[in-house]
């Protein structure tokens, strides 16, 4: 059902009248009533959303428009992948991607601190501690 609404959003505006008529016919047939109401809601959304979103998108800064564009591209890729792979496979893929992003966000500050420490204290200039053997042991026992 979601895929149908995603595909309807790519239709030209001239088809909206035909979709409204199709929605009215579907509402009259009891098994298709839910589909008819959904198509009618989609037609109304396609008519009314540009009136609201036009001024909002016109007032956004350029980085906001880039974020909206990235979100729309990701949603489109998600719909295509759901069509090709299936819902459960795409949900699993989204979960793995979210876990990787979270892991990146958590480990990045520690990696930056480690890199900064390596820059400040390079390992090859440290002095060797006298009395240490190959394995780093020292004491009365033989090596």
VMD Tcl script that draws the C-alpha trace (Angstrom):
set ca {
  {0.00 0.00 0.00}
  {2.85 2.42 0.85}
  {4.52 1.62 -2.43}
  {1.35 2.56 -4.31}
  {1.29 5.97 -2.62}
  {4.99 6.47 -3.36}
  {4.41 5.74 -7.04}
  {1.32 8.00 -7.17}
  {3.43 10.94 -5.97}
  {5.44 10.84 -9.22}
  {2.38 11.25 -11.45}
  {1.73 14.56 -13.23}
  {-0.95 16.94 -11.97}
  {-3.31 16.16 -14.87}
  {-3.80 12.64 -13.56}
  {-5.13 13.88 -10.20}
  {-8.67 14.26 -11.60}
  {-8.67 10.67 -12.81}
  {-7.32 9.49 -9.46}
  {-10.08 11.37 -7.63}
  {-12.70 9.66 -9.83}
  {-11.01 6.29 -9.25}
  {-11.01 6.96 -5.50}
  {-14.74 7.74 -5.59}
  {-15.45 4.49 -7.40}
  {-13.29 2.55 -4.93}
  {-15.13 4.13 -1.98}
  {-18.43 2.81 -3.40}
  {-17.15 -0.78 -3.52}
  {-16.93 -2.17 0.04}
  {-13.77 -4.34 -0.36}
  {-11.90 -1.40 -1.93}
  {-13.17 1.29 0.43}
  {-9.92 1.58 2.40}
  {-7.88 1.90 -0.80}
  {-10.28 4.55 -2.12}
  {-9.95 6.70 1.00}
  {-6.18 6.37 0.84}
  {-6.03 7.43 -2.81}
  {-8.37 10.36 -2.11}
  {-6.19 11.47 0.80}
  {-3.14 11.24 -1.46}
  {-4.82 13.35 -4.13}
  {-5.78 16.00 -1.57}
  {-2.26 15.97 -0.14}
  {-0.78 16.42 -3.61}
  {-3.07 19.41 -4.16}
  {-2.63 21.12 -0.79}
  {0.97 20.40 0.24}
  {2.59 22.59 -2.44}
  {0.58 25.55 -1.13}
  {2.01 25.04 2.36}
  {5.48 23.73 1.59}
  {6.32 26.30 -1.10}
  {6.76 29.25 1.27}
  {8.40 27.05 3.93}
  {11.01 25.70 1.52}
  {11.56 29.17 0.06}
  {12.46 30.45 3.53}
  {14.95 27.70 4.34}
  {18.67 28.38 4.16}
  {20.75 26.43 1.66}
  {21.93 23.85 4.21}
  {18.30 23.17 5.15}
  {17.45 22.55 1.51}
  {20.39 20.15 1.28}
  {19.10 18.24 4.32}
  {15.61 18.02 2.80}
  {17.09 16.81 -0.47}
  {19.20 14.14 1.27}
  {16.15 12.97 3.21}
  {14.06 12.71 0.03}
  {16.80 10.79 -1.80}
  {17.15 8.36 1.11}
  {13.39 7.85 1.19}
  {13.33 7.18 -2.56}
  {16.18 4.69 -2.28}
  {14.36 3.04 0.62}
  {11.18 2.64 -1.46}
  {13.10 1.16 -4.38}
  {15.01 -1.23 -2.12}
  {11.78 -2.25 -0.40}
  {10.34 -3.05 -3.81}
  {13.39 -5.11 -4.83}
  {14.48 -6.77 -1.57}
  {11.38 -6.79 0.62}
  {10.35 -5.07 3.82}
  {12.20 -7.25 6.33}
  {15.52 -7.16 4.46}
  {15.37 -3.37 4.18}
  {14.47 -3.04 7.88}
  {17.46 -5.21 8.78}
  {19.68 -3.11 6.52}
  {18.44 0.12 8.13}
  {19.14 -1.31 11.60}
  {22.70 -2.26 10.66}
  {23.27 1.18 9.12}
  {21.90 2.91 12.23}
  {24.19 0.80 14.45}
  {27.21 1.69 12.30}
  {26.34 5.41 12.44}
  {25.93 5.27 16.22}
  {29.22 3.40 16.60}
  {30.93 6.04 14.45}
  {29.49 8.88 16.54}
  {30.58 7.23 19.79}
  {34.11 6.26 18.74}
  {35.06 9.40 16.76}
  {35.89 11.63 19.80}
  {38.16 8.91 21.22}
  {39.91 8.46 17.88}
  {40.43 12.23 17.61}
  {41.91 12.36 21.12}
  {44.18 9.40 20.34}
  {45.37 11.04 17.13}
  {46.05 14.29 18.98}
  {48.05 12.42 21.64}
  {50.06 10.63 18.93}
  {50.86 13.99 17.37}
  {51.91 15.52 20.67}
  {53.88 12.50 21.94}
  {55.38 10.53 19.05}
  {56.34 6.96 20.01}
  {59.77 6.85 18.32}
  {61.27 9.65 20.47}
  {60.54 8.00 23.82}
  {63.58 6.76 25.72}
  {64.01 3.09 26.45}
  {63.83 2.11 30.09}
  {67.12 0.47 31.14}
  {66.93 -3.11 32.36}
  {64.01 -4.11 30.15}
  {64.39 -7.19 28.01}
  {62.82 -8.15 24.71}
  {59.47 -8.97 26.24}
  {59.39 -6.04 28.56}
  {60.15 -8.04 31.70}
  {62.65 -7.03 34.29}
  {63.61 -8.70 37.50}
  {65.79 -11.38 39.02}
  {64.54 -14.19 36.78}
  {66.45 -15.17 33.64}
  {65.29 -14.22 30.22}
}
mol new
graphics top color blue
foreach p $ca { graphics top sphere $p radius 0.5 }
foreach p [lrange $ca 0 end-1] q [lrange $ca 1 end] { graphics top cylinder $p $q radius 0.2 }
display resetview
